[in-house]
Amino acid sequence: MKTISISYEQRLNINGNIGYVDFIGEDVIVLVNDNNATEVINIKDIKQIETLTNNLQGWSTKDIHYN
């Protein structure tokens, strides 16, 4: 189990889906991509996650646990 701290509006690459964090739930992360389309990603399905922008401290930072 790996842990990463992410925050709203941070740009991520999750399983090849790139976008800005719009919502962080208990089970899902919602990304908004460059075409303003939303991508709902189940946290349990995350195999790879990469931060593309710095963590915006103080803007609702949450720890995500994934495989």
PDB file of N, H, CA, C and O in Angstrom:
ATOM      1  N   MET A   1       0.853  -1.180   0.000  1.00  0.00           N
ATOM      2  CA  MET A   1       0.000   0.000   0.000  1.00  0.00           C
ATOM      3  C   MET A   1       0.898   1.242   0.000  1.00  0.00           C
ATOM      4  O   MET A   1       1.813   1.355   0.816  1.00  0.00           O
ATOM      5  N   LYS A   2       0.631   2.161  -0.913  1.00  0.00           N
ATOM      6  H   LYS A   2      -0.112   2.069  -1.576  1.00  0.00           H
ATOM      7  CA  LYS A   2       1.385   3.411  -1.010  1.00  0.00           C
ATOM      8  C   LYS A   2       0.481   4.564  -0.603  1.00  0.00           C
ATOM      9  O   LYS A   2      -0.743   4.461  -0.679  1.00  0.00           O
ATOM     10  N   THR A   3       1.088   5.653  -0.174  1.00  0.00           N
ATOM     11  H   THR A   3       2.083   5.737  -0.112  1.00  0.00           H
ATOM     12  CA  THR A   3       0.333   6.837   0.235  1.00  0.00           C
ATOM     13  C   THR A   3       0.881   8.055  -0.490  1.00  0.00           C
ATOM     14  O   THR A   3       2.093   8.209  -0.642  1.00  0.00           O
ATOM     15  N   ILE A   4      -0.029   8.921  -0.939  1.00  0.00           N
ATOM     16  H   ILE A   4      -1.013   8.795  -0.816  1.00  0.00           H
ATOM     17  CA  ILE A   4       0.371  10.188  -1.556  1.00  0.00           C
ATOM     18  C   ILE A   4      -0.573  11.265  -1.042  1.00  0.00           C
ATOM     19  O   ILE A   4      -1.767  11.023  -0.867  1.00  0.00           O
ATOM     20  N   SER A   5      -0.035  12.448  -0.804  1.00  0.00           N
ATOM     21  H   SER A   5       0.935  12.645  -0.946  1.00  0.00           H
ATOM     22  CA  SER A   5      -0.866  13.587  -0.410  1.00  0.00           C
ATOM     23  C   SER A   5      -1.205  14.387  -1.656  1.00  0.00           C
ATOM     24  O   SER A   5      -0.318  14.820  -2.390  1.00  0.00           O
ATOM     25  N   ILE A   6      -2.502  14.577  -1.886  1.00  0.00           N
ATOM     26  H   ILE A   6      -3.222  14.225  -1.289  1.00  0.00           H
ATOM     27  CA  ILE A   6      -2.934  15.369  -3.036  1.00  0.00           C
ATOM     28  C   ILE A   6      -3.887  16.456  -2.564  1.00  0.00           C
ATOM     29  O   ILE A   6      -4.428  16.388  -1.460  1.00  0.00           O
ATOM     30  N   SER A   7      -4.083  17.445  -3.398  1.00  0.00           N
ATOM     31  H   SER A   7      -3.644  17.500  -4.295  1.00  0.00           H
ATOM     32  CA  SER A   7      -4.980  18.540  -3.032  1.00  0.00           C
ATOM     33  C   SER A   7      -5.789  18.971  -4.250  1.00  0.00           C
ATOM     34  O   SER A   7      -5.446  18.662  -5.392  1.00  0.00           O
ATOM     35  N   TYR A   8      -6.869  19.690  -3.976  1.00  0.00           N
ATOM     36  H   TYR A   8      -7.147  19.941  -3.049  1.00  0.00           H
ATOM     37  CA  TYR A   8      -7.714  20.207  -5.047  1.00  0.00           C
ATOM     38  C   TYR A   8      -6.895  21.108  -5.968  1.00  0.00           C
ATOM     39  O   TYR A   8      -5.995  21.820  -5.523  1.00  0.00           O
ATOM     40  N   GLU A   9      -7.221  21.064  -7.248  1.00  0.00           N
ATOM     41  H   GLU A   9      -7.952  20.486  -7.610  1.00  0.00           H
ATOM     42  CA  GLU A   9      -6.594  21.859  -8.306  1.00  0.00           C
ATOM     43  C   GLU A   9      -5.170  21.435  -8.631  1.00  0.00           C
ATOM     44  O   GLU A   9      -4.526  22.058  -9.476  1.00  0.00           O
ATOM     45  N   GLN A  10      -4.665  20.399  -7.988  1.00  0.00           N
ATOM     46  H   GLN A  10      -5.188  19.893  -7.302  1.00  0.00           H
ATOM     47  CA  GLN A  10      -3.346  19.874  -8.322  1.00  0.00           C
ATOM     48  C   GLN A  10      -3.462  19.045  -9.604  1.00  0.00           C
ATOM     49  O   GLN A  10      -4.447  18.331  -9.792  1.00  0.00           O
ATOM     50  N   ARG A  11      -2.473  19.137 -10.475  1.00  0.00           N
ATOM     51  H   ARG A  11      -1.673  19.717 -10.322  1.00  0.00           H
ATOM     52  CA  ARG A  11      -2.486  18.391 -11.744  1.00  0.00           C
ATOM     53  C   ARG A  11      -1.821  17.034 -11.516  1.00  0.00           C
ATOM     54  O   ARG A  11      -0.696  16.948 -11.026  1.00  0.00           O
ATOM     55  N   LEU A  12      -2.547  15.977 -11.885  1.00  0.00           N
ATOM     56  H   LEU A  12      -3.462  16.046 -12.284  1.00  0.00           H
ATOM     57  CA  LEU A  12      -2.068  14.617 -11.678  1.00  0.00           C
ATOM     58  C   LEU A  12      -2.146  13.803 -12.961  1.00  0.00           C
ATOM     59  O   LEU A  12      -2.900  14.123 -13.881  1.00  0.00           O
ATOM     60  N   ASN A  13      -1.352  12.751 -12.996  1.00  0.00           N
ATOM     61  H   ASN A  13      -0.740  12.492 -12.249  1.00  0.00           H
ATOM     62  CA  ASN A  13      -1.465  11.700 -14.000  1.00  0.00           C
ATOM     63  C   ASN A  13      -1.805  10.432 -13.223  1.00  0.00           C
ATOM     64  O   ASN A  13      -0.963   9.896 -12.502  1.00  0.00           O
ATOM     65  N   ILE A  14      -3.047   9.951 -13.372  1.00  0.00           N
ATOM     66  H   ILE A  14      -3.731  10.386 -13.957  1.00  0.00           H
ATOM     67  CA  ILE A  14      -3.481   8.731 -12.687  1.00  0.00           C
ATOM     68  C   ILE A  14      -3.811   7.694 -13.744  1.00  0.00           C
ATOM     69  O   ILE A  14      -4.736   7.875 -14.536  1.00  0.00           O
ATOM     70  N   ASN A  15      -3.049   6.603 -13.752  1.00  0.00           N
ATOM     71  H   ASN A  15      -2.298   6.457 -13.109  1.00  0.00           H
ATOM     72  CA  ASN A  15      -3.264   5.521 -14.726  1.00  0.00           C
ATOM     73  C   ASN A  15      -3.330   6.053 -16.161  1.00  0.00           C
ATOM     74  O   ASN A  15      -4.064   5.511 -16.987  1.00  0.00           O
ATOM     75  N   GLY A  16      -2.574   7.100 -16.458  1.00  0.00           N
ATOM     76  H   GLY A  16      -1.977   7.540 -15.786  1.00  0.00           H
ATOM     77  CA  GLY A  16      -2.556   7.669 -17.805  1.00  0.00           C
ATOM     78  C   GLY A  16      -3.603   8.746 -18.047  1.00  0.00           C
ATOM     79  O   GLY A  16      -3.616   9.357 -19.116  1.00  0.00           O
ATOM     80  N   ASN A  17      -4.478   8.991 -17.081  1.00  0.00           N
ATOM     81  H   ASN A  17      -4.467   8.495 -16.213  1.00  0.00           H
ATOM     82  CA  ASN A  17      -5.471  10.067 -17.175  1.00  0.00           C
ATOM     83  C   ASN A  17      -4.875  11.322 -16.550  1.00  0.00           C
ATOM     84  O   ASN A  17      -4.521  11.321 -15.371  1.00  0.00           O
ATOM     85  N   ILE A  18      -4.761  12.393 -17.333  1.00  0.00           N
ATOM     86  H   ILE A  18      -5.048  12.394 -18.291  1.00  0.00           H
ATOM     87  CA  ILE A  18      -4.141  13.625 -16.856  1.00  0.00           C
ATOM     88  C   ILE A  18      -5.205  14.691 -16.682  1.00  0.00           C
ATOM     89  O   ILE A  18      -6.033  14.913 -17.565  1.00  0.00           O
ATOM     90  N   GLY A  19      -5.172  15.350 -15.525  1.00  0.00           N
ATOM     91  H   GLY A  19      -4.500  15.169 -14.808  1.00  0.00           H
ATOM     92  CA  GLY A  19      -6.121  16.426 -15.287  1.00  0.00           C
ATOM     93  C   GLY A  19      -5.920  17.051 -13.926  1.00  0.00           C
ATOM     94  O   GLY A  19      -5.032  16.665 -13.165  1.00  0.00           O
ATOM     95  N   TYR A  20      -6.765  18.025 -13.636  1.00  0.00           N
ATOM     96  H   TYR A  20      -7.486  18.338 -14.254  1.00  0.00           H
ATOM     97  CA  TYR A  20      -6.720  18.718 -12.355  1.00  0.00           C
ATOM     98  C   TYR A  20      -7.721  18.087 -11.401  1.00  0.00           C
ATOM     99  O   TYR A  20      -8.817  17.705 -11.813  1.00  0.00           O
ATOM    100  N   VAL A  21      -7.356  17.976 -10.136  1.00  0.00           N
ATOM    101  H   VAL A  21      -6.466  18.286  -9.802  1.00  0.00           H
ATOM    102  CA  VAL A  21      -8.230  17.374  -9.135  1.00  0.00           C
ATOM    103  C   VAL A  21      -9.413  18.301  -8.884  1.00  0.00           C
ATOM    104  O   VAL A  21      -9.247  19.459  -8.504  1.00  0.00           O
ATOM    105  N   ASP A  22     -10.611  17.766  -9.106  1.00  0.00           N
ATOM    106  H   ASP A  22     -10.746  16.825  -9.415  1.00  0.00           H
ATOM    107  CA  ASP A  22     -11.843  18.522  -8.886  1.00  0.00           C
ATOM    108  C   ASP A  22     -12.555  18.059  -7.618  1.00  0.00           C
ATOM    109  O   ASP A  22     -13.259  18.840  -6.979  1.00  0.00           O
ATOM    110  N   PHE A  23     -12.371  16.784  -7.254  1.00  0.00           N
ATOM    111  H   PHE A  23     -11.799  16.150  -7.773  1.00  0.00           H
ATOM    112  CA  PHE A  23     -13.043  16.224  -6.084  1.00  0.00           C
ATOM    113  C   PHE A  23     -12.210  15.072  -5.545  1.00  0.00           C
ATOM    114  O   PHE A  23     -11.667  14.273  -6.308  1.00  0.00           O
ATOM    115  N   ILE A  24     -12.115  14.994  -4.228  1.00  0.00           N
ATOM    116  H   ILE A  24     -12.557  15.644  -3.608  1.00  0.00           H
ATOM    117  CA  ILE A  24     -11.436  13.887  -3.561  1.00  0.00           C
ATOM    118  C   ILE A  24     -12.437  13.275  -2.592  1.00  0.00           C
ATOM    119  O   ILE A  24     -12.802  13.900  -1.596  1.00  0.00           O
ATOM    120  N   GLY A  25     -12.880  12.060  -2.878  1.00  0.00           N
ATOM    121  H   GLY A  25     -12.583  11.553  -3.686  1.00  0.00           H
ATOM    122  CA  GLY A  25     -13.827  11.374  -2.011  1.00  0.00           C
ATOM    123  C   GLY A  25     -13.161  10.240  -1.262  1.00  0.00           C
ATOM    124  O   GLY A  25     -11.948  10.049  -1.348  1.00  0.00           O
ATOM    125  N   GLU A  26     -13.965   9.491  -0.528  1.00  0.00           N
ATOM    126  H   GLU A  26     -14.951   9.646  -0.459  1.00  0.00           H
ATOM    127  CA  GLU A  26     -13.435   8.331   0.194  1.00  0.00           C
ATOM    128  C   GLU A  26     -12.973   7.253  -0.777  1.00  0.00           C
ATOM    129  O   GLU A  26     -11.971   6.582  -0.532  1.00  0.00           O
ATOM    130  N   ASP A  27     -13.702   7.084  -1.882  1.00  0.00           N
ATOM    131  H   ASP A  27     -14.517   7.629  -2.081  1.00  0.00           H
ATOM    132  CA  ASP A  27     -13.435   5.996  -2.814  1.00  0.00           C
ATOM    133  C   ASP A  27     -13.018   6.443  -4.206  1.00  0.00           C
ATOM    134  O   ASP A  27     -12.520   5.635  -4.989  1.00  0.00           O
ATOM    135  N   VAL A  28     -13.215   7.725  -4.529  1.00  0.00           N
ATOM    136  H   VAL A  28     -13.620   8.382  -3.893  1.00  0.00           H
ATOM    137  CA  VAL A  28     -12.950   8.193  -5.891  1.00  0.00           C
ATOM    138  C   VAL A  28     -12.212   9.529  -5.896  1.00  0.00           C
ATOM    139  O   VAL A  28     -12.263  10.301  -4.938  1.00  0.00           O
ATOM    140  N   ILE A  29     -11.528   9.770  -7.004  1.00  0.00           N
ATOM    141  H   ILE A  29     -11.487   9.143  -7.782  1.00  0.00           H
ATOM    142  CA  ILE A  29     -10.937  11.072  -7.315  1.00  0.00           C
ATOM    143  C   ILE A  29     -11.531  11.484  -8.655  1.00  0.00           C
ATOM    144  O   ILE A  29     -11.592  10.677  -9.582  1.00  0.00           O
ATOM    145  N   VAL A  30     -11.967  12.730  -8.763  1.00  0.00           N
ATOM    146  H   VAL A  30     -11.917  13.386  -8.010  1.00  0.00           H
ATOM    147  CA  VAL A  30     -12.492  13.235 -10.031  1.00  0.00           C
ATOM    148  C   VAL A  30     -11.471  14.208 -10.608  1.00  0.00           C
ATOM    149  O   VAL A  30     -11.093  15.187  -9.966  1.00  0.00           O
ATOM    150  N   LEU A  31     -11.033  13.920 -11.830  1.00  0.00           N
ATOM    151  H   LEU A  31     -11.340  13.124 -12.352  1.00  0.00           H
ATOM    152  CA  LEU A  31     -10.115  14.799 -12.552  1.00  0.00           C
ATOM    153  C   LEU A  31     -10.884  15.516 -13.652  1.00  0.00           C
ATOM    154  O   LEU A  31     -11.811  14.959 -14.239  1.00  0.00           O
ATOM    155  N   VAL A  32     -10.491  16.758 -13.927  1.00  0.00           N
ATOM    156  H   VAL A  32      -9.737  17.211 -13.450  1.00  0.00           H
ATOM    157  CA  VAL A  32     -11.007  17.497 -15.079  1.00  0.00           C
ATOM    158  C   VAL A  32      -9.837  17.655 -16.046  1.00  0.00           C
ATOM    159  O   VAL A  32      -8.817  18.253 -15.704  1.00  0.00           O
ATOM    160  N   ASN A  33      -9.992  17.111 -17.262  1.00  0.00           N
ATOM    161  H   ASN A  33     -10.821  16.625 -17.540  1.00  0.00           H
ATOM    162  CA  ASN A  33      -8.882  17.160 -18.211  1.00  0.00           C
ATOM    163  C   ASN A  33      -8.874  18.473 -18.991  1.00  0.00           C
ATOM    164  O   ASN A  33      -9.693  19.357 -18.740  1.00  0.00           O
ATOM    165  N   ASP A  34      -7.951  18.592 -19.930  1.00  0.00           N
ATOM    166  H   ASP A  34      -7.286  17.873 -20.134  1.00  0.00           H
ATOM    167  CA  ASP A  34      -7.775  19.843 -20.674  1.00  0.00           C
ATOM    168  C   ASP A  34      -8.970  20.177 -21.570  1.00  0.00           C
ATOM    169  O   ASP A  34      -9.108  21.318 -22.011  1.00  0.00           O
ATOM    170  N   ASN A  35      -9.829  19.199 -21.842  1.00  0.00           N
ATOM    171  H   ASN A  35      -9.717  18.272 -21.484  1.00  0.00           H
ATOM    172  CA  ASN A  35     -11.037  19.433 -22.644  1.00  0.00           C
ATOM    173  C   ASN A  35     -12.256  19.680 -21.763  1.00  0.00           C
ATOM    174  O   ASN A  35     -13.389  19.657 -22.243  1.00  0.00           O
ATOM    175  N   ASN A  36     -12.022  19.917 -20.473  1.00  0.00           N
ATOM    176  H   ASN A  36     -11.101  19.936 -20.083  1.00  0.00           H
ATOM    177  CA  ASN A  36     -13.078  20.125 -19.475  1.00  0.00           C
ATOM    178  C   ASN A  36     -13.986  18.915 -19.301  1.00  0.00           C
ATOM    179  O   ASN A  36     -15.106  19.049 -18.808  1.00  0.00           O
ATOM    180  N   ALA A  37     -13.522  17.747 -19.695  1.00  0.00           N
ATOM    181  H   ALA A  37     -12.612  17.638 -20.096  1.00  0.00           H
ATOM    182  CA  ALA A  37     -14.263  16.509 -19.446  1.00  0.00           C
ATOM    183  C   ALA A  37     -13.826  15.955 -18.095  1.00  0.00           C
ATOM    184  O   ALA A  37     -12.666  16.088 -17.707  1.00  0.00           O
ATOM    185  N   THR A  38     -14.761  15.335 -17.385  1.00  0.00           N
ATOM    186  H   THR A  38     -15.704  15.227 -17.701  1.00  0.00           H
ATOM    187  CA  THR A  38     -14.423  14.770 -16.078  1.00  0.00           C
ATOM    188  C   THR A  38     -14.108  13.291 -16.208  1.00  0.00           C
ATOM    189  O   THR A  38     -14.684  12.585 -17.036  1.00  0.00           O
ATOM    190  N   GLU A  39     -13.199  12.843 -15.388  1.00  0.00           N
ATOM    191  H   GLU A  39     -12.731  13.416 -14.715  1.00  0.00           H
ATOM    192  CA  GLU A  39     -12.796  11.443 -15.327  1.00  0.00           C
ATOM    193  C   GLU A  39     -12.906  11.018 -13.872  1.00  0.00           C
ATOM    194  O   GLU A  39     -12.210  11.557 -13.012  1.00  0.00           O
ATOM    195  N   VAL A  40     -13.779  10.052 -13.590  1.00  0.00           N
ATOM    196  H   VAL A  40     -14.345   9.614 -14.289  1.00  0.00           H
ATOM    197  CA  VAL A  40     -13.948   9.539 -12.234  1.00  0.00           C
ATOM    198  C   VAL A  40     -13.073   8.301 -12.099  1.00  0.00           C
ATOM    199  O   VAL A  40     -13.211   7.345 -12.862  1.00  0.00           O
ATOM    200  N   ILE A  41     -12.170   8.326 -11.118  1.00  0.00           N
ATOM    201  H   ILE A  41     -12.058   9.102 -10.498  1.00  0.00           H
ATOM    202  CA  ILE A  41     -11.223   7.230 -10.937  1.00  0.00           C
ATOM    203  C   ILE A  41     -11.432   6.627  -9.558  1.00  0.00           C
ATOM    204  O   ILE A  41     -11.360   7.325  -8.547  1.00  0.00           O
ATOM    205  N   ASN A  42     -11.692   5.316  -9.523  1.00  0.00           N
ATOM    206  H   ASN A  42     -11.750   4.749 -10.344  1.00  0.00           H
ATOM    207  CA  ASN A  42     -11.801   4.617  -8.248  1.00  0.00           C
ATOM    208  C   ASN A  42     -10.415   4.489  -7.636  1.00  0.00           C
ATOM    209  O   ASN A  42      -9.479   4.034  -8.294  1.00  0.00           O
ATOM    210  N   ILE A  43     -10.283   4.888  -6.383  1.00  0.00           N
ATOM    211  H   ILE A  43     -11.043   5.258  -5.848  1.00  0.00           H
ATOM    212  CA  ILE A  43      -8.979   4.850  -5.726  1.00  0.00           C
ATOM    213  C   ILE A  43      -8.437   3.428  -5.690  1.00  0.00           C
ATOM    214  O   ILE A  43      -7.230   3.228  -5.824  1.00  0.00           O
ATOM    215  N   LYS A  44      -9.309   2.434  -5.510  1.00  0.00           N
ATOM    216  H   LYS A  44     -10.290   2.597  -5.401  1.00  0.00           H
ATOM    217  CA  LYS A  44      -8.848   1.045  -5.457  1.00  0.00           C
ATOM    218  C   LYS A  44      -8.280   0.574  -6.798  1.00  0.00           C
ATOM    219  O   LYS A  44      -7.564  -0.427  -6.844  1.00  0.00           O
ATOM    220  N   ASP A  45      -8.591   1.282  -7.892  1.00  0.00           N
ATOM    221  H   ASP A  45      -9.172   2.095  -7.854  1.00  0.00           H
ATOM    222  CA  ASP A  45      -8.095   0.910  -9.218  1.00  0.00           C
ATOM    223  C   ASP A  45      -6.810   1.631  -9.607  1.00  0.00           C
ATOM    224  O   ASP A  45      -6.285   1.401 -10.696  1.00  0.00           O
ATOM    225  N   ILE A  46      -6.292   2.502  -8.737  1.00  0.00           N
ATOM    226  H   ILE A  46      -6.719   2.689  -7.853  1.00  0.00           H
ATOM    227  CA  ILE A  46      -5.081   3.263  -9.066  1.00  0.00           C
ATOM    228  C   ILE A  46      -3.871   2.340  -9.028  1.00  0.00           C
ATOM    229  O   ILE A  46      -3.585   1.705  -8.013  1.00  0.00           O
ATOM    230  N   LYS A  47      -3.171   2.279 -10.147  1.00  0.00           N
ATOM    231  H   LYS A  47      -3.403   2.794 -10.972  1.00  0.00           H
ATOM    232  CA  LYS A  47      -1.929   1.500 -10.245  1.00  0.00           C
ATOM    233  C   LYS A  47      -0.720   2.426 -10.309  1.00  0.00           C
ATOM    234  O   LYS A  47       0.371   2.066  -9.866  1.00  0.00           O
ATOM    235  N   GLN A  48      -0.920   3.622 -10.863  1.00  0.00           N
ATOM    236  H   GLN A  48      -1.806   3.914 -11.223  1.00  0.00           H
ATOM    237  CA  GLN A  48       0.177   4.575 -11.033  1.00  0.00           C
ATOM    238  C   GLN A  48      -0.390   5.968 -10.846  1.00  0.00           C
ATOM    239  O   GLN A  48      -1.434   6.309 -11.401  1.00  0.00           O
ATOM    240  N   ILE A  49       0.314   6.770 -10.055  1.00  0.00           N
ATOM    241  H   ILE A  49       1.163   6.492  -9.604  1.00  0.00           H
ATOM    242  CA  ILE A  49      -0.099   8.159  -9.857  1.00  0.00           C
ATOM    243  C   ILE A  49       1.150   9.026  -9.829  1.00  0.00           C
ATOM    244  O   ILE A  49       2.129   8.698  -9.158  1.00  0.00           O
ATOM    245  N   GLU A  50       1.112  10.113 -10.549  1.00  0.00           N
ATOM    246  H   GLU A  50       0.317  10.379 -11.094  1.00  0.00           H
ATOM    247  CA  GLU A  50       2.256  11.024 -10.652  1.00  0.00           C
ATOM    248  C   GLU A  50       1.747  12.452 -10.516  1.00  0.00           C
ATOM    249  O   GLU A  50       0.763  12.834 -11.150  1.00  0.00           O
ATOM    250  N   THR A  51       2.421  13.230  -9.688  1.00  0.00           N
ATOM    251  H   THR A  51       3.219  12.920  -9.173  1.00  0.00           H
ATOM    252  CA  THR A  51       2.033  14.634  -9.550  1.00  0.00           C
ATOM    253  C   THR A  51       2.746  15.448 -10.618  1.00  0.00           C
ATOM    254  O   THR A  51       3.957  15.321 -10.801  1.00  0.00           O
ATOM    255  N   LEU A  52       1.992  16.282 -11.320  1.00  0.00           N
ATOM    256  H   LEU A  52       1.009  16.385 -11.172  1.00  0.00           H
ATOM    257  CA  LEU A  52       2.546  17.112 -12.389  1.00  0.00           C
ATOM    258  C   LEU A  52       2.681  18.570 -11.966  1.00  0.00           C
ATOM    259  O   LEU A  52       3.366  19.347 -12.633  1.00  0.00           O
ATOM    260  N   THR A  53       2.032  18.951 -10.859  1.00  0.00           N
ATOM    261  H   THR A  53       1.476  18.320 -10.318  1.00  0.00           H
ATOM    262  CA  THR A  53       2.235  20.272 -10.262  1.00  0.00           C
ATOM    263  C   THR A  53       2.467  20.075  -8.778  1.00  0.00           C
ATOM    264  O   THR A  53       2.105  19.043  -8.213  1.00  0.00           O
ATOM    265  N   ASN A  54       3.065  21.057  -8.159  1.00  0.00           N
ATOM    266  H   ASN A  54       3.359  21.896  -8.618  1.00  0.00           H
ATOM    267  CA  ASN A  54       3.333  20.971  -6.733  1.00  0.00           C
ATOM    268  C   ASN A  54       2.037  20.863  -5.947  1.00  0.00           C
ATOM    269  O   ASN A  54       0.984  21.326  -6.384  1.00  0.00           O
ATOM    270  N   ASN A  55       2.138  20.243  -4.782  1.00  0.00           N
ATOM    271  H   ASN A  55       2.993  19.867  -4.428  1.00  0.00           H
ATOM    272  CA  ASN A  55       0.999  20.133  -3.885  1.00  0.00           C
ATOM    273  C   ASN A  55       0.656  21.524  -3.374  1.00  0.00           C
ATOM    274  O   ASN A  55       1.510  22.209  -2.811  1.00  0.00           O
ATOM    275  N   LEU A  56      -0.588  21.940  -3.567  1.00  0.00           N
ATOM    276  H   LEU A  56      -1.281  21.383  -4.024  1.00  0.00           H
ATOM    277  CA  LEU A  56      -1.019  23.267  -3.142  1.00  0.00           C
ATOM    278  C   LEU A  56      -1.418  23.195  -1.673  1.00  0.00           C
ATOM    279  O   LEU A  56      -2.594  23.038  -1.348  1.00  0.00           O
ATOM    280  N   GLN A  57      -0.444  23.309  -0.799  1.00  0.00           N
ATOM    281  H   GLN A  57       0.512  23.437  -1.063  1.00  0.00           H
ATOM    282  CA  GLN A  57      -0.676  23.139   0.636  1.00  0.00           C
ATOM    283  C   GLN A  57      -1.774  24.055   1.138  1.00  0.00           C
ATOM    284  O   GLN A  57      -1.853  25.225   0.763  1.00  0.00           O
ATOM    285  N   GLY A  58      -2.614  23.504   1.990  1.00  0.00           N
ATOM    286  H   GLY A  58      -2.550  22.553   2.294  1.00  0.00           H
ATOM    287  CA  GLY A  58      -3.661  24.289   2.598  1.00  0.00           C
ATOM    288  C   GLY A  58      -4.962  24.290   1.819  1.00  0.00           C
ATOM    289  O   GLY A  58      -5.975  24.758   2.339  1.00  0.00           O
ATOM    290  N   TRP A  59      -4.976  23.787   0.598  1.00  0.00           N
ATOM    291  H   TRP A  59      -4.153  23.407   0.176  1.00  0.00           H
ATOM    292  CA  TRP A  59      -6.187  23.756  -0.209  1.00  0.00           C
ATOM    293  C   TRP A  59      -6.733  22.337  -0.180  1.00  0.00           C
ATOM    294  O   TRP A  59      -6.706  21.618  -1.179  1.00  0.00           O
ATOM    295  N   SER A  60      -7.233  21.951   0.996  1.00  0.00           N
ATOM    296  H   SER A  60      -7.256  22.535   1.808  1.00  0.00           H
ATOM    297  CA  SER A  60      -7.869  20.643   1.215  1.00  0.00           C
ATOM    298  C   SER A  60      -6.971  19.479   0.813  1.00  0.00           C
ATOM    299  O   SER A  60      -7.331  18.681  -0.053  1.00  0.00           O
ATOM    300  N   THR A  61      -5.824  19.384   1.431  1.00  0.00           N
ATOM    301  H   THR A  61      -5.531  20.032   2.134  1.00  0.00           H
ATOM    302  CA  THR A  61      -4.911  18.280   1.175  1.00  0.00           C
ATOM    303  C   THR A  61      -5.418  17.014   1.856  1.00  0.00           C
ATOM    304  O   THR A  61      -5.820  17.040   3.019  1.00  0.00           O
ATOM    305  N   LYS A  62      -5.393  15.895   1.112  1.00  0.00           N
ATOM    306  H   LYS A  62      -5.067  15.873   0.168  1.00  0.00           H
ATOM    307  CA  LYS A  62      -5.811  14.605   1.656  1.00  0.00           C
ATOM    308  C   LYS A  62      -4.775  13.555   1.309  1.00  0.00           C
ATOM    309  O   LYS A  62      -4.133  13.619   0.261  1.00  0.00           O
ATOM    310  N   ASP A  63      -4.621  12.589   2.198  1.00  0.00           N
ATOM    311  H   ASP A  63      -5.143  12.537   3.050  1.00  0.00           H
ATOM    312  CA  ASP A  63      -3.769  11.438   1.919  1.00  0.00           C
ATOM    313  C   ASP A  63      -4.596  10.370   1.216  1.00  0.00           C
ATOM    314  O   ASP A  63      -5.687  10.025   1.668  1.00  0.00           O
ATOM    315  N   ILE A  64      -4.081   9.854   0.122  1.00  0.00           N
ATOM    316  H   ILE A  64      -3.194  10.134  -0.245  1.00  0.00           H
ATOM    317  CA  ILE A  64      -4.730   8.793  -0.640  1.00  0.00           C
ATOM    318  C   ILE A  64      -3.874   7.542  -0.501  1.00  0.00           C
ATOM    319  O   ILE A  64      -2.659   7.593  -0.688  1.00  0.00           O
ATOM    320  N   HIS A  65      -4.500   6.428  -0.178  1.00  0.00           N
ATOM    321  H   HIS A  65      -5.488   6.386  -0.026  1.00  0.00           H
ATOM    322  CA  HIS A  65      -3.800   5.145  -0.065  1.00  0.00           C
ATOM    323  C   HIS A  65      -4.187   4.292  -1.271  1.00  0.00           C
ATOM    324  O   HIS A  65      -5.370   4.080  -1.536  1.00  0.00           O
ATOM    325  N   TYR A  66      -3.197   3.812  -1.989  1.00  0.00           N
ATOM    326  H   TYR A  66      -2.235   3.985  -1.774  1.00  0.00           H
ATOM    327  CA  TYR A  66      -3.455   3.031  -3.204  1.00  0.00           C
ATOM    328  C   TYR A  66      -2.451   1.898  -3.301  1.00  0.00           C
ATOM    329  O   TYR A  66      -1.488   1.845  -2.535  1.00  0.00           O
ATOM    330  N   ASN A  67      -2.677   0.991  -4.244  1.00  0.00           N
ATOM    331  H   ASN A  67      -3.459   1.034  -4.866  1.00  0.00           H
ATOM    332  CA  ASN A  67      -1.816  -0.199  -4.380  1.00  0.00           C
ATOM    333  C   ASN A  67      -0.517   0.127  -5.068  1.00  0.00           C
ATOM    334  O   ASN A  67       0.318  -0.757  -5.262  1.00  0.00           O
TER     335      ASN A  67
END
